[in-house]
């Protein structure tokens, strides 16, 4: 009699758990939404794991609750796509702004004269570590100081002014000067060197010093222009739609579970 009573108790208790076990086993095999939610290039195993996690959490009883859980999984899966699209849109905008040094760099410090962005690759600036930025600023100031000192020597004039000014310049600047002399664009004398410094070296040194000094502002300007918030507006509206759909679906699921619990003897 005790064995029979136990068996009957098990038979009564088992139906309360059986629907979920059946649903869980066949969740993706018979799910209506699953065959359309996951695109051919997406990971079906990740979606299956998501559905089964939601099944474990909510323990559906019957096809209606299973459908609502699949609906929740579908919304979460599509929200993942929104984040991917948002990241791709931002990356595209950043790539475009990184190509626009002539407009981005002057805008980063709008009241600073001499920030032309000419000949600058913003990607090099974006890739600098803090210690690299510090070293770049030090080197730019050093180069500018040497150039200003050479100009002062040439303005003062006197014996061997050309040789003295040339020795003051940094090696890279002297190499650049030598290339101009070899191409016979300037004569290797004080007048020629003064013209080279005024027309080429000094403007470049000033530009590099200002770009290094305003490095953080240039990086922020590049990122700000790259975000291009107007391109994200439609994605934001779609994400809001998905959030509301998720809330409504979850509310329906909870309500069904509450009704089922209230009907239980």
N, C-alpha and C positions, 0 to 999 in steps of 0.2 A: 504493500500500500504506500509506503514511504517513497519507493522508487517511482511508482506511477505518479504520485503527487509531484515529485521533483521534475519528472519528464514534462508533466503538464505545465508546471511553472515555467520551465525553459521554453516550451512552445509558445506560451503567452508573452514571455519577455523578448523572445527572438525577433518577432516582427518589428519591434521598436527600433532595432539596429539593422535589420536586413535591407531596408530600402537604401540606406546610405552605402552599405557595402556593395550592393549591385550597381548603384549609380557611380561610385568611385571607380569600380573596375571598368566600366564602360563609358566613363566621362567623355573621353575624346573620340572613342570609336563611334558613339552614337550622337555626340553633341552636334546640334544644328549650327551653332555659331563658329565652332572651332575650325570647320573646313573653309570658312571664308575669312576669318580674322587673321590667320597667319599667312603671310605672302610666301611665295616660292623661295625667295632668297633669305627668309628669316629662319631663325632657329626654332624648329617645332618642339624640340626637347625642352627648351626654356619655357615655352608657352604651356606645355604639358605640366611642367613643374609648378608653374604659377596656378593653374587650375586646380591641381591636386592639393596645393597649400590652402587655397580657399575652401576646398571641399573639407579638408581636415579641420579648418577653423569653424566652419558653419554647420557641418554635419547635415546636409540637406535630406529631406524626406519627401520623395516624389519628384515628378518631372518638372513641376513649376518652380520649386526651390532650386533644382539643378539648373534650370534655364536662367534664373536670376543670378546664380553664381557664375555661370558662363558669361553673362552680361557684364558682371563686375570685372572678370578677367579680360574681357574684350576692351573695356574702357581703360584699364591699367596698361594694357598692351599698346593701345593707341596713344596714350599719354607718353609712353616711352618714345614713340615715333616723333611726337611734338618736340621733345627735348633734343632728339637727334637733329631734327630740322632746324631748331633754334641754334644749336652749335654750328651746324653747317652754314647757316646764314651769317652768323657772327664771324666765322673764319673767312668767309668770302669777303665780307666787308673789311676785315683787317688786312687781307691781302691787297685789296684795292687801295686802302689808305696808305699802306706801306709803299706803294708805287708813286704816291703823290707828295714827295718830299718838298717840292716847290710851293705847295699850298699848305701842307700840314705844319711844317716847321715854322714859317713866319707867323702862323695863327697861334702857335703854342705860346709865344711871347709877343703879343701884338704891338707893344710899345717899345720893343727892342729893335733898334736899327741894325741892319747888316745881317739879319737871319734870312738868307735867301733860300737855303736848302739846295742850292746848286751843287751838284756833284756828290751829294750825300745819299747813302743808302740807309734808310730808316731801319731796315732789318738788322744792320750792324749795331745800331744804337739799342734796339730792343733786346739784343742777345747779351748785352753787357751785364756782368755781375757787379754788385756794389763796389767791390775792390777794384774792378776794371774801370768803373766810372770815376773813382777817386784818382786812379793813375792817369786816366785820360785828361782829367781836369788839370792835374799837375803838369803833364807834358805840354798841353795846349798853352798854359800860362808861361812855361819855360820858353817855348818856341816864340811866343809873342814878345816876351821880354828881350830875347836875343835879337829879334828883328828890329824892335824899337831902338835898341842900343846901336845896332849897325847903322840905322838911319841917322841917329844923332852924330855918330862919328863922321858920316859923309857930309852932313850939313855943316859941321865944324870945319871940315877940310883940313888942309895942312899936308905935310910930307907923309907919304905912305898911308894916307887915309883909306885908299882902296884895299890894301893888304890888311890893315887893321880891322876894317869892317867885315871883310871876308872871313877872317879868323873868328870873329864873334858869332857868325851865323852857325847854326847847327848843321851837322853833316848832310841831312836830307835836303836842307835848303841850298847848301853849296852844290850838291849834285844837280839839283833842279836848275840852278844858275848856270852850271857848266853846260847843260844841254842846250840852253838858249844861246850861249856863246858859240857852241859848236855849229848851231844852225844859223849863226851870224845874224840873229835877231837883235843882239846887243853887242856893244864893244866891251872888251874886258878892261874897263877902267872905272873910275869913280862915278862918272856921269852915267855910264851904262848900268852899273849896279844899282845906282839910286833910282833909275827909271824902272828897273826890274822889281825892286822892292815896292815902289809906289803902285805899280800897275798889277802886280801878281802876288808877291809874297805877303805883303802886309794885309791886303783884303782877305786872303785865305787864312792867315793866322788869326785875324779878328773873328772870322766866321767860325773857325774851329773852336776858339776859346768860348764864344757865346753858345755854340751848340753843346759843348761839354758842360757849361755852367747851367744851361736850361734843360739838361738831359731828362730830368723827371717830368717837366712840363711837356716836353716833346713826346715822351712815352704816353702820358695821360691823354694828350691831344690825339695821338694815333689810335689809341684804344677807343676813345670817345667817338671819333669819327667812324671808326670801324664797326661800332655797334649798330649804327643806323637803325634806331628804334622804330622808325616808321615801317621798316620791313618786317618787324616782329609783331606788328599790331594784329594782323590776321591770325597769326599763330596764337597770340594771347587770347583772342576771342574764342578760338576753337578749343583751347585748353580750358577756358571757363565753361564752355558748353559741356565738355567731358566731365568736369568736376560736378556740375549740376546733375548730369546723368548718373554719375556714380552715387551721389547722395540720394537721389530718388530711388534708384535700384536697391541700394542697401536698406533704405527705409521700408520698401516693400517687402524685402526678405525678412527683416526683423519683425514686421507686422504679421506675416504669415506664420513665422515660428511662434510668436506670442499666441496667435489664434489657435494653433495646433496644441500648444501647451495648455491653454484654457479648456480645450475640449477633452483633454485626457482625463480619465476617471481618477 
